[in-house]
Amino acid sequence: MMFPNQPQLWVSHETIYQALYVQGRGSLWRELTVAKALRSGRSRRKPASRLPSRDVRPWLAGSRITDRPSSAVDRAVPGNWEGDLVVGPENSGTVTLVERNTRFALIERLPGVRDSATVIDVIRNQIMRLPEHLRKTLTWDQGQEMSRHKDFTIATGCPVFFCDPHSPWQRGSNENLNGLIRDYYPKGTNFNNVSDDAIEAMVEHLNNLPRKFHEFHTPREKLNELISSVALGS
């Protein structure tokens, strides 16, 4: 996007891999053998679980992912969100939301507790900052923190749907976002000791990061396009 007429300045991911792994020599090569080369820290892909589904939570009734509108499956329809918690010691953590179409992220620190009422309150405050047409659905895992999800739906008009057990790929955009957050705050981080300003700076960086699937536009730019198009239409 920056050099549309100069292909010699287009650098693909394969070029970067070649530079690091093929041309790497000396201390760089040795570092790559021991450092975390993959963001996940794994050396190979973690296979999808084949464990059978078990539904023992009564508050899931009518809110399973199979009950979700078909329009939410298609990333072309904006306003469908995925969410989860990124947690740390001493009941610390953050609520993370990502919009499936734009990959725009909302991240907010929890106040040292992770009960359902508190989590619902934080999510409600996050989602209500958005225009109504961008509050269609929210997909979550089966964590107990969302047992009061109907309170959230009543307050926002946004229904919540729950993934199958052991199926994180059903909210893959959020899994990817949480992996990015762990680059800033590795496992074991006590989020009670992280300032709100630091969290906000991370969110700004993530939402202003150009993405290849957006032709190198940013999530913020794509979200602003959606908001502007509706404003112009009205």
C-alpha positions in Angstrom: 0.0 0.0 0.0 2.9 2.4 0.7 4.9 1.5 -2.4 2.2 0.4 -5.0 4.5 0.9 -8.0 7.8 -0.4 -6.5 7.4 -4.2 -6.1 11.1 -4.5 -5.1 10.0 -2.9 -1.8 7.2 -5.5 -1.2 8.4 -7.8 1.6 6.4 -11.0 2.1 6.3 -13.2 5.2 8.4 -15.8 3.3 11.1 -13.2 2.7 11.3 -12.6 6.4 11.4 -16.3 7.2 14.2 -16.8 4.6 16.2 -13.9 6.1 15.9 -15.3 9.7 16.2 -19.1 9.2 18.2 -19.5 6.0 20.5 -16.6 6.1 20.8 -16.3 9.9 24.3 -16.9 11.1 26.2 -16.8 14.4 24.4 -15.5 17.5 21.1 -14.9 15.6 20.9 -18.5 14.5 21.7 -19.8 18.0 19.1 -17.5 19.5 16.4 -18.8 17.2 17.1 -22.4 18.4 16.2 -21.5 22.0 14.0 -18.4 21.8 10.2 -18.4 21.3 10.1 -18.5 17.5 6.3 -19.0 17.3 4.1 -16.5 19.1 2.3 -19.4 20.9 5.6 -20.8 22.1 4.8 -24.2 20.4 7.0 -25.9 17.8 4.0 -27.4 16.0 0.3 -26.8 15.5 -1.9 -27.9 18.4 -4.6 -30.2 17.0 -8.3 -29.6 17.5 -9.8 -31.5 20.4 -11.9 -34.5 19.5 -13.4 -34.9 23.0 -17.2 -35.3 23.0 -19.4 -32.3 23.9 -21.0 -32.3 27.3 -23.6 -29.6 28.2 -24.2 -29.5 32.0 -24.8 -25.8 32.4 -28.5 -24.9 32.4 -27.8 -21.3 31.3 -26.6 -22.5 28.0 -30.0 -23.6 26.9 -31.1 -21.8 23.7 -27.7 -20.0 23.5 -25.4 -22.6 22.0 -23.4 -21.8 18.9 -25.8 -23.9 16.9 -28.5 -21.4 17.9 -26.5 -18.5 16.6 -28.0 -16.7 13.5 -26.4 -17.9 10.2 -25.4 -14.3 9.4 -23.0 -14.4 12.4 -21.0 -17.2 10.8 -20.2 -15.0 7.8 -17.4 -12.5 8.5 -18.8 -10.3 5.8 -21.6 -9.2 8.2 -20.3 -6.6 10.7 -21.4 -6.4 14.3 -20.7 -9.9 15.5 -18.2 -10.2 18.3 -16.1 -12.9 20.0 -15.0 -12.6 23.6 -13.0 -14.2 26.4 -10.9 -13.4 29.5 -7.2 -13.3 29.7 -6.4 -14.0 33.3 -3.6 -13.8 35.8 -3.0 -14.5 39.5 -5.0 -13.0 42.4 -8.2 -12.9 40.3 -6.7 -10.4 37.9 -7.5 -10.3 34.2 -8.8 -8.5 31.2 -12.0 -8.8 29.2 -11.1 -9.1 25.5 -13.6 -8.5 22.6 -12.9 -8.6 18.9 -15.3 -7.8 16.0 -15.2 -10.6 13.4 -15.4 -8.4 10.3 -12.9 -5.7 11.1 -10.9 -7.4 13.9 -11.3 -4.3 16.0 -10.5 -5.0 19.6 -12.0 -3.8 22.9 -9.9 -4.7 26.0 -10.5 -3.6 29.6 -8.9 -4.6 32.8 -11.0 -6.3 35.5 -11.1 -4.8 39.0 -9.5 -7.7 40.8 -12.5 -9.9 40.7 -13.9 -12.3 38.0 -17.4 -13.1 39.1 -20.2 -13.1 36.5 -21.8 -9.8 37.7 -18.5 -8.0 37.4 -17.6 -9.5 34.0 -21.1 -8.7 32.6 -20.8 -5.1 33.8 -17.4 -4.6 32.1 -18.7 -6.1 28.8 -21.8 -4.1 28.9 -19.8 -0.9 29.3 -17.5 -1.9 26.4 -20.2 -2.9 23.9 -22.5 0.1 24.7 -19.8 2.5 23.3 -20.7 1.1 19.9 -23.5 2.1 17.5 -26.5 -0.2 17.7 -25.9 -1.8 14.2 -22.5 -3.0 15.5 -24.0 -4.9 18.5 -25.5 -8.0 16.8 -24.1 -11.1 18.6 -21.4 -12.1 21.1 -19.8 -15.5 21.0 -18.0 -16.8 24.2 -16.7 -20.1 25.6 -18.6 -21.9 28.3 -16.8 -20.1 31.2 -18.9 -19.6 34.4 -18.2 -15.9 34.2 -21.0 -15.6 31.6 -23.6 -17.4 33.5 -25.6 -14.2 33.8 -25.4 -13.5 30.1 -29.1 -12.8 29.9 -28.6 -9.7 32.0 -26.2 -8.5 29.4 -28.6 -9.2 26.6 -31.4 -7.3 28.3 -29.2 -4.3 28.8 -27.6 -4.2 25.4 -29.9 -6.0 23.0 -26.9 -8.2 22.0 -27.5 -12.0 22.5 -24.7 -14.2 23.7 -23.9 -17.6 22.2 -21.6 -20.3 23.5 -19.0 -22.4 21.7 -18.9 -26.2 22.0 -16.6 -27.6 24.8 -13.0 -27.8 23.9 -13.6 -25.9 20.6 -11.6 -22.6 20.8 -11.4 -22.4 17.0 -15.1 -21.5 17.0 -13.9 -18.1 18.2 -10.6 -18.0 16.4 -10.4 -14.3 16.1 -10.5 -13.9 19.8 -8.0 -16.7 20.3 -5.6 -14.8 18.0 -6.2 -11.6 19.8 -5.4 -13.2 23.2 -2.2 -14.6 21.7 -1.2 -11.1 20.7 -2.0 -9.8 24.2 0.3 -12.5 25.7 3.2 -10.9 23.7 2.7 -7.9 25.9 1.7 -9.7 29.1 3.0 -13.3 29.3 1.2 -15.9 31.4 1.7 -15.2 35.1 1.2 -11.4 34.7 -0.7 -9.9 37.5 -3.1 -7.5 35.8 -3.9 -5.8 39.1 -0.4 -4.3 38.7 -0.9 -3.1 35.1 -2.2 0.4 34.7 -5.3 1.2 32.6 -3.1 3.6 30.6 -0.8 0.7 29.7 -3.8 -1.4 28.6 -5.1 1.4 26.5 -1.7 1.9 24.8 -1.7 -1.8 23.9 -5.3 -1.5 22.5 -4.3 1.5 20.4 -1.3 -0.4 18.9 -3.4 -3.5 18.1 -6.2 -1.5 16.5 -3.8 0.6 14.4 -1.8 -2.4 13.1 -2.1 -2.9 9.3 -3.5 -6.3 8.4 -2.9 -8.2 5.2 -6.5 -9.4 5.0 -7.6 -5.8 5.0 -5.2 -5.0 2.2 -3.0 -3.4 4.9 -5.6 -1.1 6.3 -6.1 -1.2 10.0 -9.0 -2.5 12.2 -9.7 1.1 13.3 -9.9 2.3 9.7 -12.3 -0.5 8.8 -14.5 0.1 11.8 -14.6 3.8 11.0 -15.7 3.0 7.5 -18.6 1.0 8.9 -19.7 3.8 11.2 -19.3 6.4 8.5 -21.3 4.5 5.9 -24.3 4.1 8.2 -24.1 7.8 9.2 -24.0 8.9 5.6 -26.9 6.5 4.8 -29.1 8.1 7.5 
